């Protein structure tokens, strides 16, 4: 049972200690390491924890840090597996997550991470405008400069850059969802198809909060507060801003998250749940289109980019 696992021991004593040991011994390659997200807020999933740790590389060192972290992650995986738990780096929403087939039925600890280049600090490290303030509000610097995230200290305005960043993200989710049944054969990996479908539905539903918020709520970060208090406020927010379909979308994501924790799905069940994820995406997309059209955004923001 996942409840019998010493998750804090694995997270603090293996994962975070391993990452910090690398950072401290990297010389000037690593400028800052920070922890953020649900683990810092104490709202993390104690059945399948995900920890968010990000690196800021020193000038000219971003590629080297990315390469060297591959070995660090492999060592952490070996140490975590000694406790009967699998470990993987969660690269969503950028790529489909890969798992070792021999460990699919084991408890899972995931790390969400990225290496940013300090050279890009003045442009918010090239992070989408819809991301950043939430990190800042709950981050803990583990190594390096206490002010490294000050660039995220105020929500960015909902300008053209904001709209294009949001559009790129939600288009990306759709393209990935479209390809999932081809990347993960439902006959061989139905549980993996369910898990991946859930991840992109959850990515979409969280971005949908930004699309349903007013300009004033974006400016005072009320949208971030909804995300941080999701269990208490998420469904009501979607009901008010998207109507009954919005509330249903929140319920669907909650159901998908429960389904992703169990095994034994049939191919037919996995494809039905994948379609449910697409339906969630469609609700969020409708909110983005309404917002962009109301703001007089250009026509290309009303259609999904089909990357080939």
Order of alpha helices (4+ residues) and beta strands (2+ residues): alpha-alpha-beta-alpha-beta-alpha-beta-beta-beta-alpha-beta-alpha-alpha-alpha-alpha-alpha-alpha-alpha
